[in-house]
Amino acid sequence: MKNEVDNKKKRLKEYGVDALFLCVGCAIGACATMSVMIPNGLTGGGVTGLVRILQTFFPMIDFSVMYYGFSIVIWLACLIFLGFREARKIIVMTVLYPLFLLAFEYLDIRFLEEKDVILAAVYCGIFYGICNGLVFSRGYSFGGADTVAKIISKRLLPHIGVSKLLLCMDVIVILASGLVFGRNIALYAIITSIILARLTDYVLYGFETRIVKVEIISDMHEEISEYIINDIERGVSSALIRGEYTGAERRQMITLCSPRESMLIRARVAKLDRSALVTVIHVDSVWGRDADFRNIEGE
């Protein structure tokens, strides 16, 4: 009985931390869109940039309402083409983030005292990077262009990695933005995207690289391996090792993944085995016959 109470308290604590990180991240991201990007006439890649383009043709529809519509459509497409397991990963942000957009659009706050597109482009990149880092660090996903890229990769172009498809989609949206808003705005969007990508990495994993090696020593190796293979969709190598001090033998698992995926793995291991030893090491490069990392997500 006591263990059940303790477990409930731990889960409630985890949910509370998740809620705090997600709300802060969503608030920062919504501020970047509604208080910095739109007032300064800027745009970006992904769903945000697409909605900015469409809003020029349908000005009667609020940005947040249109974004909400796209989020729901993407979630339904994820449910249909990728299954409930993938849809479950993005349902929280599909609902939560557009709500913050609605709130900031209603408040009509201006972050900069006067219009400054260069400063706005920099701040957008910083705010979006912090937003993504906070959300990814808790194992959640926005379910935007990255989900669309996953659907395309799985259903239409399995030979092309998700990160490459995501990059192509962002390039198409930014180029289209150049046609609608002008070349300078498209160039500012590129600046925002570069800063966004770097800040996301820094928030998630300091100054490390996009590929990390996760080493896990645990007695729950079967459950952990099954999670990594089926849910994270990464390969796992394992070996039986012995601690020289105690002489005890345990199973060590090794996998290579993205920083965000390492957060998911660490969270699951913590739930399955509180005594497990987890080591995360940054990897400078991976090459070789079996080193296929085309689907490492572009965080």
VEXLOPA-525177 format. One line per 5 residues: for each residue x, y, z of C-alpha. Coordinates in Angstrom, 3 decimals, decimal comma, always signed. Each point is the difference from the previous one (the first is absolute). Layout:
<nodes>
X/Y/Z | ...
</nodes>
This chain:
<nodes>
+0,000/+0,000/+0,000 | +2,798/+2,370/+0,909 | +1,812/-0,767/-3,264 | -3,143/+0,817/-1,978 | -0,330/+3,340/+1,790
+3,681/+0,775/-0,631 | -0,352/-0,904/-3,669 | -3,052/+2,248/-0,341 | +1,898/+2,865/+1,619 | +2,919/-0,525/-2,381
-2,310/-0,056/-3,019 | -1,777/+3,141/+1,180 | +3,355/+1,690/+0,498 | +1,104/-0,994/-3,505 | -3,262/+1,240/-1,488
+0,412/+3,256/+1,892 | +3,532/+0,490/-1,348 | -1,201/-0,883/-3,499 | -2,841/+2,514/+0,259 | +2,377/+2,727/+1,196
+2,518/-0,575/-2,809 | -2,706/-0,239/-2,661 | -1,845/+3,114/+1,139 | +3,191/+2,060/+0,203 | +1,128/-1,309/-3,398
-3,377/+0,677/-1,617 | -0,131/+3,490/+1,494 | +3,446/+0,830/-1,386 | -0,852/-1,437/-3,428 | -3,352/+1,797/-0,149
+1,707/+3,242/+1,026 | +2,511/-0,442/-2,826 | -2,818/-0,393/-2,537 | -2,586/+2,484/+1,212 | +2,168/+2,625/+1,692
+3,111/-0,024/-2,184 | -0,441/-1,694/-3,396 | -3,414/+1,212/-1,162 | +0,270/+3,629/+1,238 | +3,299/+0,328/-1,898
-1,331/-1,557/-3,203 | +2,262/-3,063/+0,167 | -0,661/-3,650/-0,701 | +1,653/-3,377/+0,503 | +0,040/-3,582/-1,181
-2,304/-2,881/+0,759 | -3,646/+0,434/+0,939 | +0,583/+3,512/+1,335 | +1,325/+1,203/-3,356 | -2,766/-1,785/-1,905
-2,693/+1,619/+2,134 | +1,658/+3,402/-0,443 | -0,204/-0,444/-3,780 | -3,610/-1,185/+0,004 | -1,048/+2,813/+2,304
+0,924/+2,538/-2,673 | -2,691/-1,579/-2,209 | -2,495/-0,551/+2,844 | +0,528/+2,987/+2,324 | -3,422/-0,482/+1,553
+1,248/-3,154/+1,784 | +2,139/+0,570/+3,089 | +3,502/-1,470/+0,005 | -0,618/-2,079/+3,128 | -3,263/-1,434/-1,357
+1,630/-0,996/-3,280 | +2,971/-1,500/+1,856 | -2,392/-1,981/+2,188 | -1,692/-1,365/-3,097 | +3,294/-1,144/-1,507
+1,041/-1,602/+3,296 | -3,189/-2,058/+0,146 | +0,314/-1,064/-3,642 | +3,606/-1,075/+0,544 | -0,970/-1,934/+3,136
-2,768/-1,820/-1,875 | +2,417/-0,805/-2,850 | +2,486/-1,306/+2,566 | -2,688/-2,177/+1,556 | -1,010/-1,418/-3,383
+3,427/-0,538/-1,583 | +2,332/-0,516/+2,974 | -2,351/-1,510/+2,553 | -1,166/+0,832/+3,508 | +3,437/-0,391/+1,559
+1,421/+2,895/-2,026 | -3,189/+2,065/+0,327 | +0,145/-0,374/+3,759 | +3,433/+1,635/+0,053 | -1,245/+3,259/-1,513
-3,545/+0,303/+1,379 | +1,015/+2,164/+2,971 | +1,818/+2,634/-2,075 | -2,663/-0,161/-2,719 | -2,467/+1,335/+2,555
+2,219/+2,063/+2,319 | +2,174/+2,090/-2,325 | -2,838/+1,464/-2,110 | -1,747/+0,986/+3,254 | +2,991/+2,157/+0,907
-0,054/+1,471/-3,501 | -3,648/+0,913/+0,542 | +0,820/+1,610/+3,343 | +2,903/+2,087/-1,329 | -1,991/+1,012/-3,067
-2,779/+1,214/+2,281 | +2,420/+1,876/+2,304 | +1,628/+1,702/-3,020 | +3,384/+0,550/+1,708 | +2,921/+1,579/-1,888
+3,397/-1,211/+1,186 | +2,085/+2,618/-1,845 | -0,615/+3,695/+0,589 | +0,264/+0,773/-3,712 | +0,146/-2,003/-3,217
+3,446/-1,545/-0,565 | +0,021/-3,016/-2,330 | +3,634/-0,971/+0,638 | -0,385/+0,031/+3,769 | -3,364/-1,742/-0,323
+1,495/-2,785/-2,152 | +2,693/-0,603/+2,627 | -2,449/+0,017/+2,896 | -2,360/-2,352/-1,834 | +2,806/-2,500/-0,473
+1,002/+0,254/+3,655 | -3,541/-0,311/+1,333 | -0,932/-2,876/-2,320 | +3,220/-1,822/+0,877 | -0,689/+0,281/+3,731
-3,609/-1,060/-0,581 | +1,005/-3,091/-1,986 | +2,730/-0,923/+2,464 | -2,331/+0,140/+3,000 | -2,682/-2,042/-1,740
+2,390/-2,590/-1,466 | +1,813/-0,403/+3,321 | -3,199/-1,412/+1,508 | -0,466/-2,431/-2,897 | -2,843/+1,850/-1,754
-0,349/+1,101/-3,620 | -1,949/+2,821/-1,672 | -1,404/-2,208/-2,736 | +0,596/+2,530/-2,750 | +2,179/-0,295/-3,069
+2,076/-2,753/+1,629 | -3,087/-2,229/+0,198 | -0,853/+0,729/-3,637 | +3,577/-0,937/-0,925 | -0,361/-3,286/+1,895
-3,211/-0,804/-1,866 | +1,571/+0,758/-3,383 | +3,114/-2,002/+0,858 | -1,944/-3,027/+1,170 | -2,747/-0,040/-2,628
+1,490/+1,557/-3,135 | +3,788/+0,422/+0,179 | +1,425/-2,592/+2,396 | +3,459/+0,352/-1,567 | +0,233/+3,653/+1,102
+0,641/+0,877/+3,634 | -2,373/+2,080/+2,119 | +2,571/+2,740/+0,608 | +0,579/+0,468/-3,751 | -3,727/+0,146/-0,708
-0,468/+2,478/+2,819 | +2,767/+2,167/-1,401 | -1,553/-0,112/-3,480 | -3,397/+0,955/+1,400 | +1,454/+2,965/+1,898
+1,865/+1,135/-3,120 | -3,208/-0,188/-2,085 | -1,966/+1,986/+2,589 | +2,727/+2,641/+0,312 | +0,320/+0,317/-3,782
-3,769/+0,389/-0,263 | +0,212/+2,638/+2,731 | +2,527/+1,839/-2,147 | -2,524/+0,138/-2,836 | -2,763/+1,267/+2,285
+1,856/+2,287/+2,434 | +3,176/+0,811/-1,949 | +3,527/-1,391/-0,179 | +1,241/+1,868/+3,061 | -2,663/-1,574/+2,215
+0,995/-3,450/-1,290 | +3,644/+0,729/+0,872 | -1,014/+1,089/+3,491 | -1,924/-3,279/+0,310 | +3,204/-1,893/-0,786
+1,800/+1,891/+2,776 | -2,801/-0,901/+2,403 | +0,158/-3,685/-1,036 | +3,763/-0,205/+0,522 | -0,144/+1,584/+3,448
-2,997/-2,184/+0,882 | +1,859/-3,204/-0,870 | +3,101/+0,941/+1,984 | -1,901/+1,241/+3,071 | -2,093/-3,180/+0,058
+3,184/-2,058/+0,099 | +1,495/+2,159/+2,739 | -3,090/-0,185/+2,198 | -0,343/-3,728/-0,551 | +3,567/-1,115/+0,199
+2,339/+2,889/+0,668 | +2,549/+0,320/-2,763 | -0,054/-3,658/-0,966 | -0,712/-1,550/-3,397 | -3,203/-1,308/-1,565
+0,912/-3,666/+0,516 | +0,569/-1,481/+3,436 | +0,851/-3,431/+1,317 | -2,124/-1,293/+2,858 | +1,437/-2,773/+2,181
-2,388/-1,705/+2,420 | +0,787/-2,576/+2,641 | -3,182/-1,506/+1,406 | -1,667/-3,259/+1,002 | -3,058/+1,100/-1,992
+1,880/-0,352/-3,274 | -2,792/-1,785/-1,865 | -2,606/+2,704/+0,727 | +2,454/+2,815/-0,739 | +1,201/-1,568/-3,248
-3,577/-0,567/-1,114 | -0,821/+3,673/+0,654 | +3,032/+1,266/-1,927 | -0,651/-2,292/-2,967 | -3,787/+0,356/-0,240
-0,695/+3,515/+1,308 | +3,192/+1,931/-0,730 | +0,678/-2,167/-3,076 | +3,753/-0,231/+0,586 | +2,271/-2,999/+0,026
+1,489/-1,322/+3,223 | +3,193/-1,922/+0,647 | +0,466/-1,858/+3,260 | +2,712/-1,889/+1,823 | +0,351/-1,789/+3,301
+2,435/+1,865/+2,258 | +1,340/-0,659/+3,479 | +0,732/+2,457/+2,760 | +3,465/-0,776/+1,332 | -0,783/+1,303/+3,477
-3,115/-2,098/+0,640 | +0,511/-2,672/-2,628 | -3,655/+0,422/-1,028 | -0,906/-0,420/-3,661 | -2,466/+2,345/-1,666
-1,155/+0,802/-3,517 | +1,305/+3,171/-1,670 | -1,968/+1,532/-2,892 | +1,363/+2,531/-2,476 | -1,942/+2,080/-2,511
+0,668/+3,052/-2,179 | -2,744/+2,593/-0,312 | -0,809/+3,710/+0,009 | +0,192/+2,085/+3,210 | -3,808/+0,219/+0,216
-0,322/-3,758/-0,372 | +2,587/-0,457/+2,748 | -2,272/+2,009/+2,295 | -2,874/-2,364/-0,779 | +2,193/-3,032/+0,671
+1,256/+1,401/+3,289 | -3,548/+0,774/+1,123 | -1,172/-3,533/-0,789 | +3,014/-1,617/+1,677 | -0,628/+2,081/+3,120
-3,553/-1,367/+0,137 | +1,000/-3,617/-0,601 | +3,122/-0,228/+2,135 | +0,913/+2,685/+2,531 | +3,349/-1,720/+0,660
+1,068/-0,070/-3,665 | +3,223/+1,696/-1,047 | -0,439/+2,235/-3,061 | +2,863/+1,736/-1,778 | -0,523/+2,434/-2,894
+3,040/+0,865/-2,104 | +0,124/+2,409/-2,926 | +1,191/-1,430/-3,325 | +2,008/+2,109/-2,440 | -0,646/-2,226/-3,019
-1,395/-3,380/-1,009 | +1,058/-1,931/-3,061 | +0,167/-3,569/-1,206 | -2,112/-2,565/-1,787 | -2,738/-0,154/+2,664
+0,073/+3,676/+0,985 | -3,262/+1,209/-1,526 | -1,203/+3,114/+1,819 | -2,089/+1,616/-2,699 | -2,997/+0,077/+2,319
+1,675/+1,832/+2,850 | -2,454/+2,813/+0,669 | +1,184/+3,536/-0,677 | -0,691/+1,342/+3,480
</nodes>
